Amino acid sequence: MEPIARKDVRAVRPLAGFWHERSGATAIEYSLIAALIGLAIVIAAGLLGVNLHDAFMMFGTLDAWP
């Protein structure tokens, strides 16, 4: 029977290559950038919607033009 430590080393060895792999990190970085851009678009659209709503409410309360 093998010691537990040897089994642990063999289990971790394939995962050690991921630590030095840069393509996964690059994909995560790009996905974070895309998420931040998406969040900025959602916030901007929400603010624009509120401003448009307020503008149309203001125009709707004006009396008819002479």
Backbone as CSV, one residue per row, in Angstrom:
resi,resn,N_x,N_y,N_z,CA_x,CA_y,CA_z,C_x,C_y,C_z
1,MET,0.834,-1.178,0.000,0.000,0.000,0.000,0.883,1.248,0.000
2,GLU,0.530,2.209,-0.855,1.339,3.429,-0.981,0.963,4.443,0.093
3,PRO,1.919,5.226,0.500,1.584,6.286,1.454,0.629,7.301,0.824
4,ILE,-0.137,7.934,1.647,-1.133,8.903,1.163,-0.463,10.071,0.454
5,ALA,0.684,10.484,0.905,1.375,11.631,0.325,1.691,11.397,-1.148
6,ARG,2.060,10.181,-1.517,2.369,9.887,-2.918,1.134,10.012,-3.792
7,LYS,0.014,9.535,-3.313,-1.218,9.639,-4.071,-1.603,11.103,-4.261
8,ASP,-1.404,11.909,-3.235,-1.733,13.324,-3.335,-0.870,14.017,-4.377
9,VAL,0.408,13.679,-4.424,1.311,14.302,-5.394,0.892,13.936,-6.807
10,ARG,0.533,12.687,-7.034,0.104,12.285,-8.374,-1.208,12.945,-8.764
11,ALA,-2.071,13.204,-7.803,-3.348,13.852,-8.107,-3.162,15.327,-8.420
12,VAL,-2.189,15.957,-7.819,-1.976,17.389,-8.000,-1.121,17.679,-9.220
13,ARG,-0.295,16.758,-9.634,0.632,16.994,-10.730,-0.063,17.459,-12.019
14,PRO,-1.177,16.848,-12.453,-1.841,17.359,-13.664,-2.381,18.781,-13.481
15,LEU,-2.756,19.138,-12.267,-3.282,20.470,-12.006,-2.179,21.526,-11.976
16,ALA,-0.939,21.110,-11.754,0.167,22.061,-11.669,0.403,22.753,-13.010
17,GLY,0.090,22.097,-14.112,0.256,22.714,-15.423,-0.683,23.887,-15.638
18,PHE,-1.837,23.851,-15.019,-2.788,24.951,-15.154,-2.286,26.223,-14.475
19,TRP,-1.432,26.072,-13.488,-0.924,27.241,-12.765,-0.075,28.111,-13.686
20,HIS,0.653,27.483,-14.598,1.537,28.217,-15.497,0.895,28.503,-16.848
21,GLU,-0.261,27.987,-17.078,-0.956,28.193,-18.349,-1.543,29.600,-18.386
22,ARG,-1.285,30.344,-19.450,-1.740,31.723,-19.540,-3.013,31.883,-20.365
23,SER,-3.360,30.915,-21.185,-4.536,31.086,-22.035,-5.820,31.118,-21.213
24,GLY,-5.876,30.361,-20.145,-7.049,30.393,-19.278,-7.184,31.721,-18.569
25,ALA,-6.060,32.270,-18.133,-6.083,33.573,-17.462,-6.517,34.661,-18.437
26,THR,-6.057,34.567,-19.674,-6.438,35.558,-20.673,-7.932,35.489,-20.954
27,ALA,-8.475,34.304,-21.035,-9.912,34.157,-21.273,-10.714,34.741,-20.120
28,ILE,-10.249,34.522,-18.915,-10.941,35.079,-17.748,-10.860,36.599,-17.757
29,GLU,-9.710,37.139,-18.117,-9.556,38.592,-18.177,-10.498,39.192,-19.215
30,TYR,-10.575,38.572,-20.386,-11.469,39.077,-21.423,-12.927,38.967,-20.998
31,SER,-13.281,37.903,-20.299,-14.671,37.772,-19.851,-15.001,38.807,-18.782
32,LEU,-14.042,39.135,-17.921,-14.275,40.191,-16.935,-14.431,41.553,-17.601
33,ILE,-13.631,41.828,-18.623,-13.757,43.084,-19.367,-15.120,43.152,-20.042
34,ALA,-15.546,42.054,-20.657,-16.854,42.028,-21.319,-17.981,42.221,-20.308
35,ALA,-17.844,41.637,-19.120,-18.867,41.803,-18.090,-18.939,43.255,-17.617
36,LEU,-17.791,43.900,-17.466,-17.781,45.304,-17.047,-18.380,46.214,-18.116
37,ILE,-18.083,45.928,-19.384,-18.672,46.718,-20.469,-20.184,46.516,-20.491
38,GLY,-20.632,45.286,-20.318,-22.067,45.008,-20.270,-22.744,45.713,-19.114
39,LEU,-22.094,45.723,-17.961,-22.643,46.424,-16.798,-22.742,47.921,-17.061
40,ALA,-21.720,48.491,-17.706,-21.751,49.915,-18.035,-22.887,50.227,-19.000
41,ILE,-23.135,49.344,-19.960,-24.226,49.553,-20.915,-25.574,49.499,-20.200
42,VAL,-25.733,48.543,-19.300,-26.997,48.416,-18.567,-27.249,49.650,-17.702
43,ILE,-26.218,50.122,-17.023,-26.366,51.314,-16.181,-26.682,52.533,-17.033
44,ALA,-25.964,52.702,-18.145,-26.206,53.850,-19.020,-27.612,53.808,-19.609
45,ALA,-28.063,52.631,-20.016,-29.412,52.514,-20.568,-30.463,52.815,-19.505
46,GLY,-30.224,52.380,-18.297,-31.161,52.670,-17.211,-31.243,54.158,-16.921
47,LEU,-30.104,54.824,-16.870,-30.099,56.268,-16.623,-30.740,57.026,-17.773
48,LEU,-30.456,56.600,-19.004,-31.051,57.248,-20.165,-32.559,57.055,-20.165
49,GLY,-33.019,55.871,-19.790,-34.454,55.609,-19.722,-35.154,56.490,-18.709
50,VAL,-34.535,56.687,-17.567,-35.120,57.552,-16.542,-35.179,58.989,-17.048
51,ASN,-34.107,59.445,-17.676,-34.088,60.814,-18.197,-35.115,61.004,-19.307
52,LEU,-35.262,60.028,-20.178,-36.259,60.129,-21.247,-37.669,60.131,-20.659
53,HIS,-37.896,59.307,-19.675,-39.212,59.256,-19.035,-39.542,60.617,-18.418
54,ASP,-38.595,61.195,-17.715,-38.822,62.502,-17.102,-39.080,63.575,-18.152
55,ALA,-38.340,63.524,-19.256,-38.526,64.517,-20.317,-39.918,64.387,-20.934
56,PHE,-40.352,63.170,-21.224,-41.669,62.995,-21.830,-42.784,63.354,-20.843
57,MET,-42.574,63.106,-19.574,-43.568,63.510,-18.582,-43.664,65.037,-18.509
58,MET,-42.531,65.707,-18.637,-42.529,67.160,-18.611,-43.249,67.713,-19.848
59,PHE,-42.951,67.127,-21.018,-43.609,67.590,-22.241,-45.100,67.257,-22.239
60,GLY,-45.474,66.187,-21.588,-46.870,65.793,-21.544,-47.703,66.708,-20.684
61,THR,-47.100,67.392,-19.737,-47.854,68.283,-18.866,-47.938,69.703,-19.420
62,LEU,-47.210,69.995,-20.481,-47.272,71.340,-21.077,-48.614,71.548,-21.760
63,ASP,-49.094,72.753,-21.724,-50.317,73.076,-22.448,-50.043,73.022,-23.937
64,ALA,-51.094,72.930,-24.693,-50.953,72.868,-26.154,-50.307,74.152,-26.661
65,TRP,-49.537,73.995,-27.712,-48.893,75.167,-28.313,-49.949,76.059,-28.944
66,PRO,-49.745,77.374,-28.900,-50.756,78.278,-29.482,-50.836,78.209,-30.995
